[in-house]
Every structure is written in C-alpha cells, then in structure tokens.
Amino acid sequence: MTTTETLEKPLKKEVSNMLLKGKKGIIVGVANKWSIAWAVAQACMREGAQIGFTYQGERVLRNLEKLFKEADLKDPFSVNLDVTKDDELALASETIKKQFGQIDFFLHAVAFAKREELGGEFVNTSRDGYHLAQDVSSYSLIALSKAFKPLMEEKGGSVVALSYLGSERVVKNYNVMGVAKAALESSARYLAYDLGPKNIRVNVVSPGPIKTLSASGIDDFGKMLEHFRTVVPLKKNVSAEEVADTCVFLFSDLSRAITGELIYVDCGYNMLAM
Ligand SMILES: NC(=O)c1ccc[n+]([C@@H]2O[C@H](COP(=O)([O-])OP(=O)(O)OC[C@H]3O[C@@H](n4cnc5c(N)ncnc54)[C@H](O)[C@@H]3O)[C@@H](O)[C@H]2O)c1
C-alpha cells in the first residue's frame, strides 16, 4: 500500500495521537453512516475525546442507535435538537450542561434546502425556500454558538462549521445553498470576533464533494464527483475521514492561534482556474 492509499482509510485507533485527550465535544449533524459528522465523531473519539450527539427527531435517533451499536459505543450521550427551534436549543444546552458541565468544542454539520431549490435557475428561488435554507444552514451556527457559549466560557473552546465552495463560486444547481454557505462563512468570522476574548475559536472547513444524504439532493451530483477527481491536483475525491482529521486539528490545541479561518479540504480544487 502507498502512503496515500493508507491515509484514505480512517486512521486506526492504534495510530491515535490522543490529540483530544481529556476534551469533551458535541457533534451536531449525524444522520447516518455516510454523514461527514459521523466520520468527525469517530476521529474525535479515536483521539481520546468524549463525544455527545444531537439528533433531529426520532427517525434520526434510530439511525444513531444503530451506529452506536455497530461502533460498539457504550451508552453515548445524545439529545434531540432541531436547530430551527429556540426551545429545543435551550433544552439541549441545559441537558448537555447537566451531562458534561463544560464542553471544549462542537461541530456544526447541518444544512437543508428544499429539493426544488437545488436545480434549475437560481433566479427562480422562492422567498420561503431562501428563508428556510438560511435558517437551517446558516442562522443555526449563530443560534448554536449562543446556546453553547455558556458551556465553553470557563476554559475556552473551538467551534467548526462545514461549508462548501459554492459560497464563493457559482456551482451549477447548488443555488440557494451557495448563498446560505456565504452567510455561514461570514457568520463564522463575526462569531470568531465576538467570542475570541473568551478564547472560543470559530473556524470553517470547506470539503470537496462527498456522497452523503444531503449531497444526493443536488441535481447531477454524480457528475460533479467524476469531474472533481479528474481535475484536482491530487486526482481523487475527498473522503469524510480526511475532512474529519482536519476538524480534529481545529478542535485540538495544535490550532490554538487559528480563528475566523476557512480551510479547504478539497484536494486543491479551490485554487484552479481551469
Ligand atoms: N457532502 C458534501 O459534498 C459536502 C461538501 C461540503 C460541505 N458539506 C456540508 O457538510 C455538512 C454535513 O452534510 P453531509 O453531507 O454530511 O450530509 P448529511 O445529510 O449526512 O448531514 C446533514 C445533517 O443536517 C441535519 N439537519 C438538517 N436540518 C436540520 C435541523 N433543522 N435541525 C437539526 N439538524 C438538521 C440532518 O439531520 C443531517 O444530520 C452540511 O453542512 C453540508 O452542507 C457537505
């Protein structure tokens, strides 16, 4: 096996550097085994972190329980949370406080837009569709940061949100989600400014396309994956595990002077002109 082939697979527990030993974190956005958030959770646990999960409703909870069983996790903490509901945000924060006291980090891996907004002409974006995409995919970072700030204030913390290049460049069919991601990235910078004095860092990781449930809602996503791997300098698609390892770095003390930053994990795609 070449070094690249080895690194494409999730790093084994045996090669853990325990970069997150003694840290506690909350992962928001696991839906199933393909979720990028699930890869991030596993990488954080490999590095010694204690992880709690939020889930959006009973259907997702059933998926999570299956994943916990498969990963042989003993009774991990999880709490219901729809990020558009202020009462659920307050209750989740309270429940997490009871369980963990303080936390050291959280992942925002949440996005949603109506199927009909992710294809066709952007000019036809509906007012409702625009609001919904912004509320779930962008405002939620502000709402979560506000709800979880009291849990990180004592020792400081690290927040990571997942974005996509469609925020800055036009990616066919990404449409309203591109605008929501632009707002997400900008919000991360304002949050980094506000929360910096409390030593709470806020950064954004921007992966290349990865086949997940959310991604399957975008028209022609398969073609996008194929195009991507032929043009990028590293000549491959990005894996969720590669994104997860960058999140580990940002949650760890190795990144202690980095905030308000956007890091691409995209095999070099974002620098290309042609
Ligand atoms: N897959 C990709 O190609 C790709 C590329 C770049 C960025 N991202 C981003 O990564 C993040 C995770 O997406 P994914 O691809 O792993 O897909 P996914 O479908 O596995 O995850 C999306 C998550 O958002 C959650 N969610 C949606 N609405 C919610 C709400 N109201 N309250 C709480 N949770 C809600 C879903 O339950 C799900 O867990 C998203 O922000 C996505 O935009 C994905």
The ligand as a Gaussian input file, in Angstrom:
#p B3LYP/6-31G(d) Opt

LIG

0 1
 N      -21.447000      16.091000       1.217000
 C      -20.799000      17.084000       0.638000
 O      -20.423000      17.004000      -0.539000
 C      -20.484000      18.329000       1.394000
 C      -19.474000      19.196000       0.892000
 C      -19.205000      20.369000       1.596000
 C      -19.921000      20.666000       2.757000
 N      -20.881000      19.793000       3.214000
 C      -21.609000      20.155000       4.431000
 O      -21.391000      19.179000       5.423000
 C      -22.479000      19.265000       6.362000
 C      -22.987000      17.857000       6.645000
 O      -23.638000      17.343000       5.486000
 P      -23.464000      15.846000       4.958000
 O      -23.050000      15.934000       3.544000
 O      -22.680000      15.036000       5.911000
 O      -24.995000      15.346000       4.889000
 P      -25.957000      14.691000       5.986000
 O      -27.289000      14.649000       5.310000
 O      -25.422000      13.443000       6.492000
 O      -25.987000      15.768000       7.159000
 C      -26.835000      16.877000       7.198000
 C      -27.370000      16.942000       8.613000
 O      -28.161000      18.115000       8.797000
 C      -29.155000      17.757000       9.726000
 N      -30.251000      18.729000       9.741000
 C      -30.960000      19.209000       8.681000
 N      -31.916000      20.058000       9.139000
 C      -31.784000      20.107000      10.493000
 C      -32.466000      20.788000      11.528000
 N      -33.497000      21.617000      11.277000
 N      -32.063000      20.598000      12.818000
 C      -31.024000      19.777000      13.101000
 N      -30.338000      19.108000      12.163000
 C      -30.725000      19.269000      10.882000
 C      -29.606000      16.388000       9.276000
 O      -30.312000      15.704000      10.306000
 C      -28.273000      15.752000       8.961000
 O      -27.757000      15.112000      10.109000
 C      -23.510000      20.195000       5.755000
 O      -23.345000      21.495000       6.296000
 C      -23.116000      20.213000       4.289000
 O      -23.532000      21.370000       3.603000
 C      -21.165000      18.646000       2.569000

